Amino acid sequence: MFADRAKIYIRSGKGGDGHVSFRREKYVPNGGPDGGDGGNGGSVIFEVDEGLNTLTDFRHIRKYCAQDGEQGGKRNCRGKNGADIIVKVPEGTVIKELESGKIIADMSGENRRQTILSGGKGGNGNQHYATSTMQAPKYAQPGQPSKELNLFLELKVIADVGLVGFPNVGKSTLLSRVTNARPKIANYHFTTLNPNLGVVDLEGGRGFVIADIPGLIEGASEGVGLGHEFLRHIERTKILIHLVDAASTEGRDPVADIYAINKELEAYNAEIAQRPQVIAANKIDAVYTENGEDPIERIKNEFEPKGTKVFPISAVSGQGLQELLYYVADMLAEIDEPPVIFESEFHPDTDIVVGNEPYTVEYDEKNKAYIVEGPRIEKMLGYTNLESERGFKFFQQFLKDNGILDELEALGIQEGDTVRMYGLAFSYYKE
């Protein structure tokens, strides 16, 4: 089964914590701080791999985590950076944030490599916090936390021209005839499960990329059969070649088929339905017109007055293919638009909020003190120099911005009451 959608989890590496240590040498008993910085965490990077054409690999591996940075060491030794993780995807993969469905990146065109999640920055060692008044700081900065995302990957084939039509009308045969693509061909419905791409080479460098979109059926726009999986692959195309079985070899009405497919396109995406179309009336080598209406003329009379050109062809013998291909090349030259590239709507580095861990604010009746705890509080205390006026003001602002002061007041705190945070005690005073 062709896989063109996948859900995966990614996580960048955490930054290594800064180190707290002091020089201890034979003749320097009270040396200064020499704690090294933590290493940066690894990033999650997506990269286009020309050898891939499906998202099948993501069915087996759904979790991709970069390496954490190492913590700093003694003697100003910096921790080692965490290794990046490279996620390989086929060209045309659209990366979305799973919950919101917003586009993060479109791995198409010139975008061959993109960092989706940056690793956390390593924390500073205590050597950075020595001042004239604080010569032996016993704290260091923790590394920045990792970031994580649940992603929805969607493959949207990149082609100038899309071949659409009901199953078994000859799309794979046509593609194999006019390009170097070699799709599997057999005489039954839904032969093609993979969108096959091929390059049409015409004189004068007027070639284009054409995609055989697997056979559609009525109800495809509502997800019947494999409708949605296939319809998304024509979102980038500029022109549609609508292939139809003019000979009605399976008893189908070619005119009704064209209207049915266009109805599905309209229901799926009205913009796609408005794109230029050319009708290729296939299997003319099997058409019999004795004592009956010519099906080619019937198709032409129905659609050419509406501005849709009809070309009678035989994908098997090659009859009429040159006229069709050069006409499509002329249309593309007039359109002269770059392929559709989906714009980013979600930026992980700014849209992901990290560090919003829960905290608790409680009153300890026994010790007559207010207790504030939580991982974020602990981290903030770890890299804030509370012995400096500037550092203490910064910490006060942090308590205010996060609603902690409001919660203390809601509990009835009064001036002079004691607030305890991880072994540190403060007297509360209103500003």
One Martini backbone bead per residue (centre of mass of N, CA, C, O) as a GRO file, in nm:
protein
  431
    1MET     BB    1   0.096   0.036   0.022
    2PHE     BB    2   0.064   0.361  -0.011
    3ALA     BB    3   0.257   0.629   0.150
    4ASP     BB    4   0.140   0.986   0.217
    5ARG     BB    5   0.115   0.951   0.537
    6ALA     BB    6   0.220   1.083   0.869
    7LYS     BB    7   0.297   1.017   1.218
    8ILE     BB    8   0.513   1.210   1.434
    9TYR     BB    9   0.788   1.235   1.668
   10ILE     BB   10   0.970   1.520   1.801
   11ARG     BB   11   1.308   1.597   1.948
   12SER     BB   12   1.510   1.793   2.098
   13GLY     BB   13   1.786   1.891   2.259
   14LYS     BB   14   1.920   1.943   2.554
   15GLY     BB   15   2.083   2.153   2.737
   16GLY     BB   16   2.354   2.181   2.907
   17ASP     BB   17   2.470   2.223   3.211
   18GLY     BB   18   2.614   2.415   3.412
   19HIS     BB   19   2.904   2.446   3.614
   20VAL     BB   20   3.018   2.388   3.956
   21SER     BB   21   3.344   2.527   4.027
   22PHE     BB   22   3.684   2.518   4.170
   23ARG     BB   23   3.991   2.597   4.216
   24ARG     BB   24   4.236   2.321   4.301
   25GLU     BB   25   4.549   2.398   4.403
   26LYS     BB   26   4.832   2.382   4.572
   27TYR     BB   27   4.874   2.724   4.554
   28VAL     BB   28   4.529   2.744   4.525
   29PRO     BB   29   4.296   2.721   4.765
   30ASN     BB   30   4.115   2.995   4.652
   31GLY     BB   31   3.987   2.969   4.385
   32GLY     BB   32   3.811   3.030   4.129
   33PRO     BB   33   3.585   2.991   3.902
   34ASP     BB   34   3.555   2.678   3.661
   35GLY     BB   35   3.286   2.643   3.524
   36GLY     BB   36   3.144   2.500   3.261
   37ASP     BB   37   2.974   2.478   2.979
   38GLY     BB   38   2.716   2.372   2.813
   39GLY     BB   39   2.593   2.196   2.566
   40ASN     BB   40   2.429   2.175   2.286
   41GLY     BB   41   2.157   2.074   2.149
   42GLY     BB   42   2.009   1.898   1.923
   43SER     BB   43   1.868   1.892   1.605
   44VAL     BB   44   1.584   1.892   1.383
   45ILE     BB   45   1.629   1.768   1.047
   46PHE     BB   46   1.513   1.826   0.723
   47GLU     BB   47   1.552   1.616   0.420
   48VAL     BB   48   1.597   1.572   0.092
   49ASP     BB   49   1.535   1.261  -0.091
   50GLU     BB   50   1.563   1.147  -0.414
   51GLY     BB   51   1.509   0.825  -0.339
   52LEU     BB   52   1.227   0.919  -0.250
   53ASN     BB   53   0.839   0.849  -0.281
   54THR     BB   54   0.771   0.788   0.023
   55LEU     BB   55   0.637   0.733   0.379
   56THR     BB   56   0.698   0.437   0.480
   57ASP     BB   57   0.921   0.463   0.706
   58PHE     BB   58   0.707   0.596   0.920
   59ARG     BB   59   0.571   0.320   1.005
   60HIS     BB   60   0.831   0.216   1.181
   61ILE     BB   61   0.927   0.520   1.248
   62ARG     BB   62   0.799   0.771   1.500
   63LYS     BB   63   1.077   0.850   1.652
   64TYR     BB   64   1.266   1.171   1.686
   65CYS     BB   65   1.584   1.219   1.854
   66ALA     BB   66   1.794   1.424   1.982
   67GLN     BB   67   2.075   1.514   2.141
   68ASP     BB   68   2.207   1.589   2.430
   69GLY     BB   69   2.380   1.796   2.610
   70GLU     BB   70   2.653   1.838   2.786
   71GLN     BB   71   2.786   1.904   3.069
   72GLY     BB   72   2.985   2.076   3.234
   73GLY     BB   73   3.314   2.129   3.363
   74LYS     BB   74   3.599   2.145   3.477
   75ARG     BB   75   3.823   2.377   3.382
   76ASN     BB   76   3.635   2.507   3.158
   77CYS     BB   77   3.472   2.270   3.044
   78ARG     BB   78   3.298   2.196   2.770
   79GLY     BB   79   3.034   2.061   2.657
   80LYS     BB   80   2.902   1.849   2.442
   81ASN     BB   81   2.738   1.840   2.166
   82GLY     BB   82   2.459   1.745   2.031
   83ALA     BB   83   2.326   1.549   1.802
   84ASP     BB   84   2.185   1.551   1.518
   85ILE     BB   85   1.879   1.489   1.334
   86ILE     BB   86   1.808   1.327   1.024
   87VAL     BB   87   1.523   1.368   0.814
   88LYS     BB   88   1.403   1.181   0.552
   89VAL     BB   89   1.243   1.310   0.250
   90PRO     BB   90   1.041   1.364   0.006
   91GLU     BB   91   0.961   1.547  -0.238
   92GLY     BB   92   0.667   1.731  -0.124
   93THR     BB   93   0.675   1.755   0.175
   94VAL     BB   94   0.440   1.830   0.427
   95ILE     BB   95   0.475   2.007   0.734
   96LYS     BB   96   0.276   1.950   1.028
   97GLU     BB   97   0.089   2.037   1.287
   98LEU     BB   98  -0.119   1.821   1.425
   99GLU     BB   99  -0.339   1.982   1.588
  100SER     BB  100  -0.372   2.242   1.382
  101GLY     BB  101  -0.253   2.198   1.071
  102LYS     BB  102  -0.009   2.366   1.041
  103ILE     BB  103   0.241   2.491   0.848
  104ILE     BB  104   0.595   2.458   0.856
  105ALA     BB  105   0.681   2.290   0.583
  106ASP     BB  106   0.807   2.282   0.236
  107MET     BB  107   0.972   2.021   0.058
  108SER     BB  108   1.044   2.240  -0.191
  109GLY     BB  109   1.235   2.325  -0.429
  110GLU     BB  110   1.481   2.501  -0.249
  111ASN     BB  111   1.381   2.324  -0.003
  112ARG     BB  112   1.612   2.079   0.126
  113ARG     BB  113   1.673   2.219   0.418
  114GLN     BB  114   1.537   2.201   0.766
  115THR     BB  115   1.493   2.342   1.073
  116ILE     BB  116   1.249   2.257   1.312
  117LEU     BB  117   1.431   2.192   1.577
  118SER     BB  118   1.599   2.345   1.820
  119GLY     BB  119   1.835   2.330   2.030
  120GLY     BB  120   1.939   2.371   2.334
  121LYS     BB  121   2.104   2.583   2.523
  122GLY     BB  122   2.371   2.611   2.698
  123GLY     BB  123   2.483   2.660   3.006
  124ASN     BB  124   2.633   2.852   3.232
  125GLY     BB  125   2.890   2.877   3.417
  126ASN     BB  126   3.016   3.012   3.715
  127GLN     BB  127   3.235   3.197   3.573
  128HIS     BB  128   3.013   3.422   3.475
  129TYR     BB  129   2.933   3.524   3.799
  130ALA     BB  130   3.174   3.687   3.859
  131THR     BB  131   3.244   3.944   4.094
  132SER     BB  132   3.353   4.181   4.310
  133THR     BB  133   3.117   4.078   4.522
  134MET     BB  134   3.111   3.781   4.362
  135GLN     BB  135   3.368   3.535   4.371
  136ALA     BB  136   3.171   3.262   4.464
  137PRO     BB  137   2.967   3.122   4.274
  138LYS     BB  138   2.699   2.861   4.342
  139TYR     BB  139   2.601   2.898   4.036
  140ALA     BB  140   2.419   2.786   3.743
  141GLN     BB  141   2.310   2.737   3.425
  142PRO     BB  142   2.070   2.592   3.278
  143GLY     BB  143   1.962   2.430   3.027
  144GLN     BB  144   1.775   2.430   2.776
  145PRO     BB  145   1.505   2.299   2.679
  146SER     BB  146   1.336   2.096   2.509
  147LYS     BB  147   1.163   2.015   2.208
  148GLU     BB  148   0.824   1.928   2.099
  149LEU     BB  149   0.654   1.727   1.834
  150ASN     BB  150   0.365   1.675   1.645
  151LEU     BB  151   0.341   1.526   1.324
  152PHE     BB  152   0.224   1.591   0.983
  153LEU     BB  153   0.270   1.406   0.695
  154GLU     BB  154   0.259   1.523   0.342
  155LEU     BB  155   0.230   1.408   0.013
  156LYS     BB  156   0.295   1.631  -0.270
  157VAL     BB  157   0.317   1.618  -0.579
  158ILE     BB  158   0.552   1.728  -0.830
  159ALA     BB  159   0.381   1.886  -1.106
  160ASP     BB  160   0.263   2.030  -1.399
  161VAL     BB  161   0.107   1.757  -1.474
  162GLY     BB  162  -0.214   1.595  -1.457
  163LEU     BB  163  -0.352   1.272  -1.447
  164VAL     BB  164  -0.694   1.208  -1.509
  165GLY     BB  165  -0.926   0.944  -1.409
  166PHE     BB  166  -1.041   0.661  -1.443
  167PRO     BB  167  -1.001   0.355  -1.415
  168ASN     BB  168  -0.861   0.204  -1.692
  169VAL     BB  169  -0.785   0.443  -1.929
  170GLY     BB  170  -0.442   0.476  -1.964
  171LYS     BB  171  -0.228   0.633  -1.790
  172SER     BB  172   0.017   0.443  -1.767
  173THR     BB  173   0.056   0.407  -2.068
  174LEU     BB  174   0.106   0.701  -2.136
  175LEU     BB  175   0.349   0.751  -1.953
  176SER     BB  176   0.532   0.526  -2.080
  177ARG     BB  177   0.529   0.662  -2.369
  178VAL     BB  178   0.628   0.983  -2.289
  179THR     BB  179   0.829   0.856  -2.080
  180ASN     BB  180   1.064   0.704  -1.840
  181ALA     BB  181   0.844   0.570  -1.711
  182ARG     BB  182   0.758   0.242  -1.522
  183PRO     BB  183   0.472   0.141  -1.482
  184LYS     BB  184   0.241  -0.062  -1.378
  185ILE     BB  185   0.049  -0.287  -1.594
  186ALA     BB  186  -0.309  -0.348  -1.582
  187ASN     BB  187  -0.647  -0.505  -1.614
  188TYR     BB  188  -0.735  -0.317  -1.348
  189HIS     BB  189  -0.844  -0.175  -1.083
  190PHE     BB  190  -0.615   0.000  -0.916
  191THR     BB  191  -0.323  -0.042  -1.020
  192THR     BB  192  -0.256   0.240  -0.920
  193LEU     BB  193  -0.100   0.360  -0.609
  194ASN     BB  194   0.121   0.532  -0.734
  195PRO     BB  195   0.248   0.825  -0.808
  196ASN     BB  196   0.370   0.884  -1.127
  197LEU     BB  197   0.672   1.010  -1.258
  198GLY     BB  198   0.750   1.216  -1.552
  199VAL     BB  199   0.951   1.314  -1.837
  200VAL     BB  200   0.892   1.539  -2.094
  201ASP     BB  201   1.057   1.540  -2.408
  202LEU     BB  202   1.118   1.827  -2.599
  203GLU     BB  203   1.184   2.037  -2.821
  204GLY     BB  204   1.363   2.310  -2.696
  205GLY     BB  205   1.323   2.261  -2.382
  206ARG     BB  206   0.986   2.175  -2.334
  207GLY     BB  207   0.963   2.029  -2.087
  208PHE     BB  208   0.781   1.812  -1.845
  209VAL     BB  209   0.599   1.727  -1.560
  210ILE     BB  210   0.430   1.413  -1.506
  211ALA     BB  211   0.130   1.280  -1.342
  212ASP     BB  212  -0.003   0.974  -1.231
  213ILE     BB  213  -0.309   0.972  -1.110
  214PRO     BB  214  -0.490   0.780  -0.955
  215GLY     BB  215  -0.782   0.644  -0.976
  216LEU     BB  216  -1.095   0.767  -0.980
  217ILE     BB  217  -1.400   0.806  -0.794
  218GLU     BB  218  -1.695   0.819  -0.686
  219GLY     BB  219  -1.647   0.990  -0.373
  220ALA     BB  220  -1.349   1.085  -0.330
  221SER     BB  221  -1.396   1.364  -0.178
  222GLU     BB  222  -1.516   1.172   0.074
  223GLY     BB  223  -1.308   0.911   0.084
  224VAL     BB  224  -1.358   0.716  -0.119
  225GLY     BB  225  -1.154   0.488  -0.105
  226LEU     BB  226  -0.856   0.680  -0.218
  227GLY     BB  227  -0.919   0.981  -0.266
  228HIS     BB  228  -0.749   1.172  -0.077
  229GLU     BB  229  -0.471   1.045  -0.139
  230PHE     BB  230  -0.489   1.144  -0.449
  231LEU     BB  231  -0.590   1.443  -0.470
  232ARG     BB  232  -0.340   1.589  -0.335
  233HIS     BB  233  -0.147   1.552  -0.600
  234ILE     BB  234  -0.298   1.808  -0.767
  235GLU     BB  235  -0.230   2.083  -0.613
  236ARG     BB  236   0.039   2.168  -0.799
  237THR     BB  237  -0.085   2.174  -1.061
  238LYS     BB  238  -0.154   2.351  -1.374
  239ILE     BB  239  -0.244   2.093  -1.545
  240LEU     BB  240  -0.506   1.889  -1.692
  241ILE     BB  241  -0.533   1.554  -1.798
  242HIS     BB  242  -0.823   1.412  -1.935
  243LEU     BB  243  -0.882   1.079  -1.925
  244VAL     BB  244  -1.061   0.880  -2.173
  245ASP     BB  245  -1.285   0.623  -2.280
  246ALA     BB  246  -1.395   0.638  -2.599
  247ALA     BB  247  -1.472   0.316  -2.644
  248SER     BB  248  -1.616   0.181  -2.407
  249THR     BB  249  -1.488  -0.104  -2.300
  250GLU     BB  250  -1.676  -0.092  -2.011
  251GLY     BB  251  -1.955   0.073  -2.070
  252ARG     BB  252  -1.883   0.367  -2.052
  253ASP     BB  253  -1.945   0.712  -2.033
  254PRO     BB  254  -1.734   0.962  -2.120
  255VAL     BB  255  -1.899   1.216  -2.049
  256ALA     BB  256  -1.985   1.129  -1.763
  257ASP     BB  257  -1.698   1.093  -1.656
  258ILE     BB  258  -1.603   1.385  -1.675
  259TYR     BB  259  -1.819   1.505  -1.487
  260ALA     BB  260  -1.753   1.329  -1.238
  261ILE     BB  261  -1.459   1.420  -1.193
  262ASN     BB  262  -1.515   1.727  -1.175
  263LYS     BB  263  -1.693   1.701  -0.925
  264GLU     BB  264  -1.467   1.595  -0.737
  265LEU     BB  265  -1.279   1.837  -0.767
  266GLU     BB  266  -1.478   2.051  -0.663
  267ALA     BB  267  -1.526   1.918  -0.381
  268TYR     BB  268  -1.226   1.929  -0.290
  269ASN     BB  269  -1.120   2.180  -0.502
  270ALA     BB  270  -1.210   2.456  -0.671
  271GLU     BB  271  -0.934   2.552  -0.780
  272ILE     BB  272  -0.862   2.295  -0.939
  273ALA     BB  273  -1.117   2.295  -1.128
  274GLN     BB  274  -1.008   2.577  -1.272
  275ARG     BB  275  -0.803   2.447  -1.421
  276PRO     BB  276  -0.661   2.364  -1.689
  277GLN     BB  277  -0.791   2.161  -1.961
  278VAL     BB  278  -0.742   1.837  -2.119
  279ILE     BB  279  -0.872   1.612  -2.356
  280ALA     BB  280  -0.811   1.254  -2.371
  281ALA     BB  281  -0.917   1.041  -2.624
  282ASN     BB  282  -0.896   0.718  -2.578
  283LYS     BB  283  -0.890   0.432  -2.775
  284ILE     BB  284  -0.926   0.476  -3.099
  285ASP     BB  285  -0.846   0.178  -3.192
  286ALA     BB  286  -1.145   0.078  -3.052
  287VAL     BB  287  -1.328   0.231  -3.244
  288TYR     BB  288  -1.680   0.206  -3.341
  289THR     BB  289  -1.899   0.364  -3.611
  290GLU     BB  290  -2.095   0.171  -3.707
  291ASN     BB  291  -2.413   0.268  -3.687
  292GLY     BB  292  -2.294   0.528  -3.530
  293GLU     BB  293  -2.170   0.737  -3.308
  294ASP     BB  294  -1.911   0.950  -3.272
  295PRO     BB  295  -1.739   0.987  -2.979
  296ILE     BB  296  -1.550   1.218  -3.046
  297GLU     BB  297  -1.762   1.422  -3.146
  298ARG     BB  298  -1.925   1.420  -2.885
  299ILE     BB  299  -1.701   1.535  -2.703
  300LYS     BB  300  -1.647   1.792  -2.862
  301ASN     BB  301  -1.938   1.910  -2.857
  302GLU     BB  302  -1.944   1.930  -2.539
  303PHE     BB  303  -1.642   2.088  -2.471
  304GLU     BB  304  -1.529   2.298  -2.682
  305PRO     BB  305  -1.743   2.530  -2.634
  306LYS     BB  306  -1.607   2.552  -2.324
  307GLY     BB  307  -1.271   2.543  -2.384
  308THR     BB  308  -1.207   2.228  -2.428
  309LYS     BB  309  -0.969   2.041  -2.549
  310VAL     BB  310  -0.966   1.770  -2.795
  311PHE     BB  311  -0.778   1.452  -2.804
  312PRO     BB  312  -0.717   1.202  -3.012
  313ILE     BB  313  -0.595   0.882  -2.883
  314SER     BB  314  -0.315   0.635  -2.853
  315ALA     BB  315  -0.124   0.490  -2.611
  316VAL     BB  316  -0.029   0.237  -2.771
  317SER     BB  317   0.051   0.369  -3.066
  318GLY     BB  318   0.074   0.711  -3.047
  319GLN     BB  319  -0.164   0.849  -3.146
  320GLY     BB  320  -0.170   1.206  -3.096
  321LEU     BB  321   0.060   1.283  -2.885
  322GLN     BB  322   0.215   1.522  -3.001
  323GLU     BB  323  -0.019   1.727  -3.006
  324LEU     BB  324  -0.076   1.718  -2.704
  325LEU     BB  325   0.207   1.795  -2.585
  326TYR     BB  326   0.247   2.070  -2.736
  327TYR     BB  327  -0.006   2.203  -2.625
  328VAL     BB  328   0.075   2.185  -2.326
  329ALA     BB  329   0.341   2.343  -2.353
  330ASP     BB  330   0.206   2.606  -2.443
  331MET     BB  331   0.038   2.647  -2.188
  332LEU     BB  332   0.276   2.661  -1.990
  333ALA     BB  333   0.412   2.912  -2.120
  334GLU     BB  334   0.170   3.101  -2.048
  335ILE     BB  335   0.167   3.065  -1.744
  336ASP     BB  336   0.444   3.088  -1.593
  337GLU     BB  337   0.445   2.927  -1.310
  338PRO     BB  338   0.518   2.836  -1.021
  339PRO     BB  339   0.499   2.611  -0.811
  340VAL     BB  340   0.335   2.511  -0.546
  341ILE     BB  341   0.397   2.674  -0.231
  342PHE     BB  342   0.369   2.625   0.100
  343GLU     BB  343   0.316   2.823   0.357
  344SER     BB  344   0.411   2.922   0.656
  345GLU     BB  345   0.223   2.896   0.994
  346PHE     BB  346   0.457   2.755   1.174
  347HIS     BB  347   0.694   2.842   1.445
  348PRO     BB  348   0.865   2.670   1.669
  349ASP     BB  349   1.064   2.885   1.800
  350THR     BB  350   0.791   3.074   1.876
  351ASP     BB  351   0.525   2.873   1.923
  352ILE     BB  352   0.682   2.729   2.144
  353VAL     BB  353   0.626   2.662   2.481
  354VAL     BB  354   0.867   2.665   2.729
  355GLY     BB  355   0.863   2.619   3.079
  356ASN     BB  356   0.538   2.559   3.174
  357GLU     BB  357   0.547   2.452   3.448
  358PRO     BB  358   0.424   2.364   3.726
  359TYR     BB  359   0.293   2.510   4.033
  360THR     BB  360   0.305   2.585   4.389
  361VAL     BB  361   0.082   2.750   4.639
  362GLU     BB  362   0.137   2.745   4.996
  363TYR     BB  363   0.035   2.698   5.339
  364ASP     BB  364   0.232   2.661   5.637
  365GLU     BB  365   0.110   2.628   5.946
  366LYS     BB  366   0.343   2.522   6.121
  367ASN     BB  367   0.575   2.740   5.992
  368LYS     BB  368   0.458   3.007   5.891
  369ALA     BB  369   0.457   2.956   5.561
  370TYR     BB  370   0.523   3.009   5.223
  371ILE     BB  371   0.502   2.774   4.947
  372VAL     BB  372   0.721   2.754   4.658
  373GLU     BB  373   0.682   2.524   4.377
  374GLY     BB  374   0.877   2.402   4.100
  375PRO     BB  375   1.067   2.352   3.821
  376ARG     BB  376   1.081   2.652   3.731
  377ILE     BB  377   1.173   2.771   3.997
  378GLU     BB  378   1.434   2.608   4.021
  379LYS     BB  379   1.565   2.712   3.760
  380MET     BB  380   1.563   3.016   3.825
  381LEU     BB  381   1.742   2.990   4.080
  382GLY     BB  382   1.991   2.864   3.926
  383TYR     BB  383   2.025   3.150   3.722
  384THR     BB  384   2.003   3.353   3.974
  385ASN     BB  385   2.138   3.646   4.120
  386LEU     BB  386   2.026   3.731   4.438
  387GLU     BB  387   2.280   3.919   4.539
  388SER     BB  388   2.176   4.101   4.324
  389GLU     BB  389   1.976   4.355   4.240
  390ARG     BB  390   1.912   4.269   3.950
  391GLY     BB  391   1.844   3.969   4.008
  392PHE     BB  392   1.612   4.019   4.210
  393LYS     BB  393   1.428   4.179   4.015
  394PHE     BB  394   1.400   3.957   3.808
  395PHE     BB  395   1.259   3.754   4.003
  396GLN     BB  396   1.016   3.929   4.073
  397GLN     BB  397   0.908   3.950   3.782
  398PHE     BB  398   0.861   3.649   3.746
  399LEU     BB  399   0.645   3.622   3.974
  400LYS     BB  400   0.449   3.823   3.845
  401ASP     BB  401   0.413   3.711   3.548
  402ASN     BB  402   0.316   3.411   3.679
  403GLY     BB  403   0.109   3.476   3.934
  404ILE     BB  404   0.237   3.433   4.226
  405LEU     BB  405   0.165   3.692   4.377
  406ASP     BB  406  -0.141   3.660   4.348
  407GLU     BB  407  -0.158   3.390   4.508
  408LEU     BB  408  -0.048   3.496   4.773
  409GLU     BB  409  -0.273   3.711   4.817
  410ALA     BB  410  -0.510   3.504   4.809
  411LEU     BB  411  -0.391   3.367   5.084
  412GLY     BB  412  -0.309   3.633   5.277
  413ILE     BB  413  -0.060   3.789   5.255
  414GLN     BB  414   0.184   3.968   5.447
  415GLU     BB  415   0.384   4.184   5.562
  416GLY     BB  416   0.668   3.981   5.664
  417ASP     BB  417   0.623   3.728   5.548
  418THR     BB  418   0.710   3.397   5.468
  419VAL     BB  419   0.907   3.272   5.188
  420ARG     BB  420   0.952   2.948   5.037
  421MET     BB  421   1.238   2.829   4.822
  422TYR     BB  422   1.437   2.585   4.822
  423GLY     BB  423   1.573   2.697   5.116
  424LEU     BB  424   1.463   2.980   5.068
  425ALA     BB  425   1.418   3.297   5.238
  426PHE     BB  426   1.148   3.541   5.244
  427SER     BB  427   1.034   3.867   5.266
  428TYR     BB  428   0.727   4.023   5.239
  429TYR     BB  429   0.682   4.301   5.001
  430LYS     BB  430   0.537   4.563   4.879
  431GLU     BB  431   0.574   4.792   4.609
   0.00000   0.00000   0.00000
